[in-house]
Amino acid sequence: MATATAAGNARRGDRRRALALAVLCCALYLANLRVISEGDSVPARYLPFSLWRHGSLSLDSLSPLVTEVPPGKPFHTPYWLWRSPEGHLFSVYPIVTPLLLAPLYAPAAAQLWWRGWEQWRVADRAIEMEKLAAALLAAAGAGALYLLLRRRLPPRRAGVLAAAYALGTGTWSISSQALWQHGTAELLLILALLGATARASLAATLLTGLTCGLLAANRPPDALLAVAVLAALALERRQITRPAAHAPLAALAAIAAIAAIAALAAAVALAPFLWYNFRVFGHLAGGYAAIGLASPHPFYHHPLLGGMAGLLVSPAKGLLVFSPFLAFLVLRLAPRAPEWNAGYRALDLCLALAAAGLLVFYARTDWRGGSCYGPRFLTDLLPALVWLLAPVVGRLRAAGMAAFALAVALSIAVEAVGAFCYPRGGSDSRLYPPSRPWGEIGPEVWSWRGAPVLVEARAGCAPPDLLPHLLRALGRPRTAAR
């Protein structure tokens, strides 16, 4: 009885700490009072309003807003939209994120029904809701990751590593700042890992399967991560109940049942989005096929080794430059590393293979990732990398932990520059000079003089663009915001 009570108290304490971390992170994510986005997030920003007003997945009713090109951008047509043969406007990108977030938009939609659906009012509510929704997604992921890490680490070290993920990676400067697909992908992967590492049960298996299906639908390359988690779910011996573990046939039956249930749940989650893709775009790959990215394309014809180096160590987009604490992952190769995998060998191996596969895939693309701060394409991998890093953090002694804490502090400082300064310094224009042909990656990505963290830090803090919105919402005149 005493043991059960202590375990219950520990779980409640973990939930309180996870909630506190999520609230703190959400406040920090909102603190810069601006949305840091590119055209990619425009459909997700407006689609929930189309759903609430017309129950439609098209963006026809908001055409003047979704087709507006931000001033100073190098493109002249809205690449984030696709016009069907019937003339309807649809998002080129998967619609998982706006569909999942649509309930959160209920208060904003109610206000618009009350005050009126004028275009300027919709634009105001949309930009505010994008900021809030992105921050809530990222903060929920940070809290859930703490609970996940507690399965490998004591509370204090789990908190340090969860904070490193929340504030020392692109989770802060990218996922929490706009409705890219990355915030949703991170949260879905964390939930899938929570299900895969939980005690075997129908609920945990269904959670894993459903989130893996949504993960693949939300961002197709992440299907590698979904397959890795599902494979590990079937391979982990601890998923088998103790009586079945002593009977080989019963063990095989248990493994088959777990794999079948998870795969079926993933298929159920994925099927509606495949149907939508085929119905709207005529192809299972959806909008990516409509614009040619699902077939051989110059976007994928870049040197492999140069791309891998660029994604990992380049001053422009290197993961280890923007999140140096992840360099401690190299310690997983130490001779004692196999001892650190106890209980999660299959999951760790599957995730490592999926991470390597995604790194190779993105290395062949234009890995700069468009106008963004840091290695955007690797953002979805962050929960898996942090999970793989947990055994290293758990084994660090005092000196090693001090070095790790220093690396985390440096990572947070780098990401804070992105959250509060980018893109005031114009680092994107250095990485995409107008004189260079589209898609060609030049030597400027290796210049430390033009490194985004230094360029943006020198430029200082960017203006809080959402402050006028807040003042108008409080009934203050616009001149006060200026």
C-alpha positions in Angstrom: 0.0 0.0 0.0 2.8 2.4 0.9 4.6 1.7 -2.3 1.5 2.3 -4.4 0.9 5.6 -2.5 4.5 6.7 -3.1 4.2 5.8 -6.8 1.0 7.8 -7.1 2.5 10.8 -5.4 5.5 10.6 -7.8 3.2 10.6 -10.8 1.2 13.5 -9.5 4.5 15.4 -8.9 5.6 14.7 -12.4 2.4 15.9 -13.9 2.6 19.1 -11.8 6.2 19.7 -13.0 5.2 19.0 -16.6 2.4 21.5 -16.4 4.6 24.1 -14.8 7.2 23.6 -17.6 4.5 23.9 -20.3 3.1 27.1 -18.8 6.6 28.7 -18.4 7.5 27.8 -22.0 4.2 29.1 -23.4 4.8 32.5 -21.7 8.4 32.6 -23.1 7.1 31.6 -26.6 4.6 34.5 -26.5 6.9 37.0 -25.0 8.3 38.4 -28.3 4.8 39.4 -29.4 5.2 38.6 -33.1 4.7 35.8 -35.6 7.8 34.5 -37.4 6.4 32.9 -40.4 6.8 32.3 -44.1 4.1 31.6 -46.7 4.0 28.0 -45.7 1.9 28.7 -42.6 -0.7 30.9 -44.4 -3.2 28.1 -45.1 -3.0 26.7 -41.6 -3.5 30.2 -40.3 -6.9 30.7 -42.1 -8.3 27.2 -42.7 -9.9 26.9 -39.2 -11.9 30.0 -40.0 -13.1 28.5 -43.3 -14.1 25.4 -41.3 -16.0 27.3 -38.7 -17.9 29.6 -41.1 -18.5 27.4 -44.1 -17.6 23.9 -43.0 -15.3 23.8 -46.0 -11.7 22.7 -46.5 -11.3 25.1 -49.4 -10.0 28.7 -48.9 -12.3 30.3 -51.5 -14.1 32.5 -48.9 -10.8 33.9 -47.7 -9.2 34.3 -51.1 -8.1 38.0 -50.7 -6.3 37.1 -47.5 -4.6 33.8 -48.4 -3.4 35.1 -51.7 -1.7 38.2 -50.3 2.0 38.1 -50.7 4.0 39.7 -47.8 5.9 42.8 -48.8 9.6 42.4 -49.4 9.4 38.6 -50.2 11.1 37.3 -53.3 8.1 35.4 -54.6 5.2 36.8 -56.7 2.7 34.1 -56.6 1.3 32.2 -53.6 3.1 28.9 -53.8 1.2 27.7 -50.7 -2.0 27.4 -52.7 -3.3 25.2 -55.4 -6.3 26.0 -57.6 -8.4 22.9 -58.6 -9.8 22.5 -62.1 -13.1 23.7 -60.8 -11.4 26.9 -59.6 -11.4 26.2 -55.8 -8.4 27.2 -53.6 -6.8 24.5 -51.4 -3.7 24.4 -49.3 -0.7 22.8 -50.9 0.4 21.5 -47.5 -1.2 18.7 -45.5 -4.2 19.9 -43.4 -3.6 17.9 -40.2 -2.5 20.9 -38.2 -5.4 23.2 -39.0 -7.9 20.3 -38.5 -6.5 19.4 -35.1 -6.4 23.1 -34.0 -9.9 24.0 -35.3 -11.6 23.5 -31.9 -9.1 26.0 -30.3 -10.4 28.6 -32.8 -14.0 28.4 -31.4 -13.8 31.6 -29.3 -12.2 33.6 -32.1 -14.9 32.3 -34.5 -17.6 33.2 -32.0 -16.3 36.7 -31.8 -16.3 37.0 -35.6 -19.9 35.8 -35.7 -20.8 38.4 -33.2 -18.8 41.4 -34.5 -18.8 40.5 -38.2 -16.6 38.6 -40.7 -14.9 41.7 -42.3 -11.6 40.8 -43.9 -9.5 43.0 -41.7 -11.1 41.5 -38.6 -10.5 38.0 -39.8 -6.9 38.9 -40.6 -6.4 40.3 -37.1 -7.9 37.2 -35.3 -6.0 34.8 -37.6 -2.5 36.2 -36.9 -3.3 36.3 -33.1 -4.6 32.7 -33.2 -1.6 31.5 -35.2 0.7 32.8 -32.5 -1.3 31.4 -29.6 -1.9 28.0 -31.3 1.8 27.6 -32.2 2.9 28.5 -28.7 0.4 26.1 -27.1 1.4 23.2 -29.4 5.1 23.7 -28.6 4.5 24.1 -24.9 2.3 21.0 -24.7 5.2 19.1 -26.4 7.7 20.4 -23.8 5.5 19.2 -20.9 4.8 15.9 -22.5 8.5 15.4 -23.3 9.2 15.8 -19.6 6.8 13.0 -18.8 8.5 10.9 -21.4 12.0 11.6 -20.1 11.0 10.6 -16.6 10.9 7.0 -17.9 14.7 7.2 -18.2 15.8 10.0 -15.9 15.3 11.3 -12.4 13.2 14.5 -12.1 16.0 17.0 -12.0 17.9 15.7 -15.1 14.6 15.1 -17.0 13.8 18.8 -16.3 17.1 20.0 -17.6 16.8 18.0 -20.8 13.2 18.9 -21.3 14.1 22.6 -20.9 17.0 22.2 -23.3 14.5 20.8 -25.9 12.0 23.5 -25.3 14.3 26.5 -25.3 17.6 25.3 -26.9 16.3 24.1 -30.2 14.1 25.1 -33.1 11.1 24.3 -31.0 11.4 27.9 -29.7 12.5 29.8 -32.8 10.5 27.8 -35.3 7.7 25.6 -34.0 6.4 28.0 -31.4 6.4 31.0 -33.6 4.1 30.0 -36.5 1.9 27.2 -37.7 4.5 25.3 -39.6 3.9 21.5 -39.6 6.8 21.1 -37.2 5.1 21.9 -33.9 2.4 19.3 -34.6 5.0 16.8 -35.8 7.0 17.1 -32.6 3.9 16.8 -30.3 2.6 13.8 -32.3 6.0 12.0 -32.1 6.3 12.6 -28.3 2.8 11.2 -27.8 3.6 8.2 -29.9 6.7 7.6 -27.8 4.7 7.9 -24.6 2.4 5.2 -25.9 5.3 3.0 -27.1 7.1 3.2 -23.8 4.1 2.7 -21.6 3.0 -0.5 -20.0 1.3 -2.8 -22.5 -2.4 -1.9 -22.8 -5.0 -1.4 -25.4 -5.1 2.4 -24.7 -1.3 2.8 -25.1 -1.3 0.7 -28.3 -4.1 2.8 -29.8 -2.4 6.0 -28.8 0.8 4.9 -30.5 -1.0 3.8 -33.7 -3.2 6.9 -34.0 -0.4 9.4 -33.4 1.9 7.5 -35.9 -0.8 7.7 -38.5 -1.3 11.4 -38.0 2.5 11.9 -38.0 2.8 10.4 -41.4 -0.2 12.4 -42.7 1.0 15.7 -41.2 4.4 15.6 -42.9 5.0 12.7 -45.3 8.8 12.3 -44.7 8.0 11.7 -41.0 6.5 8.4 -42.1 10.0 7.1 -41.4 9.6 8.1 -37.7 6.1 6.6 -37.6 7.4 3.3 -39.0 10.3 3.3 -36.5 8.0 3.7 -33.5 5.5 1.0 -34.8 8.3 -1.4 -35.4 9.8 -0.9 -32.0 6.3 -1.4 -30.4 6.2 -4.9 -31.9 9.9 -5.7 -31.1 10.1 -4.5 -27.4 9.9 -7.6 -25.2 8.6 -5.6 -22.3 5.4 -5.0 -24.3 4.6 -8.7 -23.7 2.8 -9.7 -20.5 4.8 -11.8 -18.1 2.8 -15.0 -18.5 3.1 -14.8 -22.2 6.9 -14.2 -22.0 7.5 -17.8 -20.9 5.5 -19.4 -23.7 7.0 -18.7 -27.2 3.8 -19.2 -29.1 1.9 -16.9 -26.7 4.7 -14.4 -27.0 4.5 -14.4 -30.8 0.7 -14.1 -30.6 1.0 -11.1 -28.2 3.5 -9.4 -30.5 1.3 -10.0 -33.5 -1.7 -8.6 -31.7 0.1 -5.5 -30.6 1.5 -4.8 -34.1 -1.9 -5.4 -35.7 -3.8 -3.1 -33.4 -1.2 -0.3 -33.7 -1.0 -0.7 -37.5 -4.8 -0.7 -37.8 -5.1 2.4 -35.6 -2.4 4.1 -37.8 -4.3 3.2 -40.9 -7.6 4.6 -39.5 -5.9 7.9 -38.7 -4.1 8.1 -42.1 -7.0 7.0 -44.3 -9.1 10.2 -44.2 -6.2 12.3 -45.3 -5.2 10.0 -48.1 -8.9 10.1 -49.3 -8.8 13.9 -49.1 -5.5 14.0 -51.1 -6.9 11.7 -53.8 -10.3 13.5 -54.0 -8.8 17.0 -54.2 -5.5 16.5 -55.9 -5.9 13.2 -57.7 -2.9 11.8 -56.0 -2.2 10.2 -52.6 0.8 12.6 -52.1 -1.7 15.5 -52.2 -0.5 19.0 -52.8 3.1 17.9 -53.1 2.2 15.9 -56.2 0.2 18.8 -57.6 3.2 21.1 -57.6 5.7 18.4 -58.7 7.5 17.7 -55.4 6.4 14.1 -55.2 8.3 13.2 -58.4 12.0 13.6 -59.4 12.6 17.3 -59.0 15.7 19.6 -58.9 14.9 20.2 -55.3 16.2 16.7 -54.5 19.4 16.8 -56.6 22.0 18.2 -54.2 25.2 16.5 -53.1 24.7 14.1 -50.2 27.9 14.7 -48.2 27.7 18.5 -48.6 24.1 18.4 -47.5 24.8 16.3 -44.4 27.6 18.6 -43.4 25.4 21.7 -44.0 22.6 20.3 -41.9 24.9 19.4 -39.0 27.7 21.9 -38.8 27.3 24.8 -41.2 27.2 28.3 -39.7 24.0 29.0 -41.7 21.9 25.9 -40.7 24.0 23.5 -38.7 22.0 21.6 -36.0 25.1 21.5 -33.8 25.6 25.3 -34.2 22.1 26.2 -33.2 21.7 23.4 -30.5 25.3 22.6 -29.4 24.1 20.4 -26.5 23.1 17.8 -29.0 26.8 17.1 -29.7 26.7 15.0 -26.5 24.9 12.4 -28.6 28.3 11.3 -29.8 28.7 9.7 -26.3 26.2 7.1 -27.3 29.1 5.5 -29.3 31.1 5.0 -26.2 32.0 1.4 -25.2 29.6 1.5 -22.2 26.8 2.8 -24.3 25.0 -0.6 -24.7 24.5 -0.6 -20.9 22.5 2.6 -21.3 19.9 1.0 -23.6 18.3 -1.2 -21.0 14.6 -1.7 -21.7 14.6 0.4 -24.9 17.2 -1.3 -27.2 14.7 -1.8 -30.1 13.2 1.6 -29.8 16.6 3.4 -29.7 17.8 1.4 -32.7 14.7 2.1 -34.8 14.7 5.8 -33.9 18.4 6.1 -34.8 17.9 4.4 -38.1 14.9 6.7 -38.9 16.9 9.8 -37.9 19.8 8.7 -40.2 17.3 8.1 -43.0 15.7 11.6 -42.6 19.1 13.2 -42.5 20.1 11.5 -45.7 16.8 12.5 -47.3 17.0 16.1 -46.4 20.7 16.3 -47.3 19.7 15.7 -50.9 17.3 18.6 -50.9 17.8 22.4 -50.7 18.6 21.9 -47.0 18.5 25.6 -46.2 14.7 25.2 -45.7 13.6 28.6 -47.0 13.3 31.7 -44.9 13.8 30.5 -41.3 16.2 30.5 -38.4 18.2 27.3 -38.1 17.8 23.8 -39.5 14.0 23.8 -40.0 14.0 20.4 -41.8 15.4 18.6 -38.8 12.9 20.1 -36.3 10.6 17.0 -36.4 13.6 14.9 -35.3 14.2 16.8 -32.1 12.1 14.7 -29.7 13.8 11.5 -31.0 17.2 13.0 -30.6 16.5 14.2 -27.1 15.1 10.7 -26.2 18.3 9.1 -27.5 20.4 11.7 -25.5 18.6 10.9 -22.2 20.9 7.9 -21.2 24.0 10.1 -21.8 22.6 12.8 -19.5 21.7 10.2 -16.9 25.3 8.9 -16.7 27.1 12.2 -16.7 29.0 13.0 -13.5 29.5 16.4 -12.0 32.1 17.8 -14.4 30.2 16.3 -17.4 26.9 17.7 -16.2 28.4 21.1 -15.8 29.7 21.0 -19.4 26.3 19.9 -20.6 24.6 22.7 -18.7 26.9 25.2 -20.3 26.1 23.8 -23.8 22.4 24.1 -22.9 22.8 27.7 -21.9 24.6 28.4 -25.1 21.9 26.7 -27.1 19.2 28.8 -25.3 21.1 32.0 -26.1 21.3 31.1 -29.8 17.6 30.3 -30.0 16.7 33.5 -28.1 18.4 35.5 -30.8 16.1 33.8 -33.3 13.0 34.4 -31.2 13.6 38.0 -30.4 15.8 39.3 -33.3 15.3 37.3 -36.5 14.7 38.4 -39.2 15.6 42.0 -38.5 19.2 41.5 -39.6 18.3 40.2 -43.0 20.3 37.0 -42.7 18.0 35.3 -45.2 19.0 37.7 -47.9 22.7 36.6 -47.4 21.8 32.9 -47.8 19.6 33.6 -50.8 21.3 36.3 -52.8 19.1 37.6 -55.7 22.0 37.1 -58.2 22.1 33.3 -57.5 19.9 30.9 -59.5 17.0 29.4 -57.6 17.9 26.3 -55.6 21.7 26.8 -56.0 23.5 26.6 -52.6 26.5 29.0 -52.6 29.6 29.3 -50.3 27.9 31.9 -48.1 26.3 29.1 -46.1 29.8 28.4 -44.7 30.7 32.0 -43.8 30.8 32.7 -40.1 30.8 36.4 -40.8 27.3 35.9 -42.3 26.1 33.4 -39.7 22.5 34.1 -38.8 23.0 34.1 -35.1 25.7 36.8 -35.4 23.9 38.8 -38.1 20.6 38.9 -36.2 22.2 39.5 -32.8 24.0 42.6 -34.1 20.7 43.9 -35.6 19.0 43.9 -32.2 15.4 43.0 -31.2 12.7 43.0 -33.9 9.6 45.1 -33.3 6.7 43.4 -31.5 4.2 43.3 -34.4 1.4 41.9 -32.4 1.4 44.8 -29.9 -1.0 46.9 -32.1 -3.4 43.9 -32.2 -3.4 43.6 -28.4 -4.0 47.3 -28.0 -6.9 47.3 -30.4 -8.3 44.3 -28.5 -8.1 46.3 -25.3 -9.8 49.3 -26.9 -6.7 51.4 -27.1 -6.2 53.6 -30.2 -3.7 52.4 -32.9 -1.5 55.4 -32.3 -0.7 54.2 -28.8 0.8 51.1 -30.4 3.0 53.2 -32.5 
